[in-house]
Amino acid sequence: MNLSSFILANIETILDEWERFAQTVPAAQGLNTASLRDHARGILETIAADLICPQSPEQQAAKAAGLVPPPPSQSKAEMHGLARVAEGFSVSEAMSEYRALRASVLGLLFLALGRPEPLLEDMTRFNEAIDQSLTESLARYTAQKDYQARLFDALLSSSPDLNYIIDPGGRLLYANQAFTSVFHLEPAKVTRTCLFALLAPFAPDIEVQARAVVASGITHRGELQFTMAGTSAVYEYLLVPVPDPQGGYSAVAGTARDVTERKAAEEKARRGADFDYLTDLPNRNLFRERLAHEMKHAKRTGRALALLFIDLDGFKAVNDTLGHAAGDHLLRQVAERIARSVRETDTVARLGGDEFTVTLTDMTAPAAVASFCAKLVAELARPFTLEQGVVTISASLGISVYPQDGDSLDDLVRNADTAMYAAKNAGRNCCRFFADLGHEH
């Protein structure tokens, strides 16, 4: 009996031994019997076929030196290497399978024959064939791993997101092109860079967060803002734990996305809901919200609150004769003059068109309100300089006071509006208190 016929005659027994060993490999424990035996059977059959082929001294020397030319088509060993990459085997795990295959064949051979001396030449050729198969498998395994690494790097390098991997001490193990570009790092120096030191001016807590991720295995989400070379940016970032074979975590994979434009859009939308687009003053919604708050404050403190309704006299004529651009410019200047006239604790709002409001808080006497209103009427009567020329308008003011002119928000607003129309009817360019209207009628 030669070794080739021995292998073919005992192939199922050899594969049983192989399978028992393979099931001890961590990466193989989820594989079924067919997956474990398929490539091994093909490898054994290929070796058996090789053993019965004549071999010249030159071929033997070449094989012993590992100089066998590559097969014309994909061999079973190469298929094995590809499969093991896909199944998550490490190099050492893939190599250990070949050691087990060799031990299975030779162990059964010794048990069957007792004295293997007559098959020494076959055994030598068998070992060379196993080594050749291992070489082919590892070559394919390595080529596939390199290919996957290139794909991985190409994928991450093409991403605008900042992708990186650090060890528990913060040393960069990998950084994509977007990351190196933002921080002006030379790719060759990436692995000599500490992320914690790099981000210390912008995110001093990043070290604590990364160490917590390694200790707990829980992903951390965060947001940071930094300014570099005069450019400010906002990033949302993830710190993801990378598991190791021992069940712990040996690294942290990070990704950071520039959300500056999104944040600006969100802020614009938020301001659009609460602020007037033209003057940047609080709009009707925010005016009512703040007025309700100030009324509660006035009720707690016992201090009076005055609400002013302001309507511009002559604005429509400016808008119609000089155009909407001139009208918008005029409204912005009016808003600026009113805002400059009040205290920081007061609120100026634009309700729409040429209507403005002022909420005066902590007013101690009606005379102080009257004095302020007279000054504001005079301020708005001064000429305004526009690109189209100098224009003059005036303003009519109506004033209601909390709590005597209304203890609800709607009553206070309605009464200030009524007082404003009274000012217009009185000749404009003046102010009227709601409390005085009963004496006028």
Secondary structure, DSSP 8 states (H G I E B T S, - for coil): --HHHHHHHTHHHHHHHHHHHHTTSGGGTT--HHHHHHHHHHHHHHHHHHHTS---HHHHHHHHTT-----SS--HHHHHHHHHHHTT--HHHHHHHHHHHHHHHHHHHHHHHS--GGGHHHHHHHHHHHHHHHHHHHHHHHHHHHHHHHHHHHHHHH-SSEEEEE-TT-BEEEE-HHHHHHTT--GGGGGG-BHHHHHTTT-TTHHHHHHHHHHH---EEEEEEEEETTEEEEEEEEEEEEE-TTSSEEEEEEEEEE-HHHHHHHHHHHHHHHB-TTT-SB-HHHHHHHHHHHHHHHHHH--EEEEEEEEEESHHHHHHHH-HHHHHHHHHHHHHHHHHHS-TTSEEEEEETTEEEEEEEEE--HHHHHHHHHHHHHHHHS-EEETTEEE--EEEEEEEEETTT-SSHHHHHHHHHHHHHHHHHTTSSSEEEGGGHHHH-
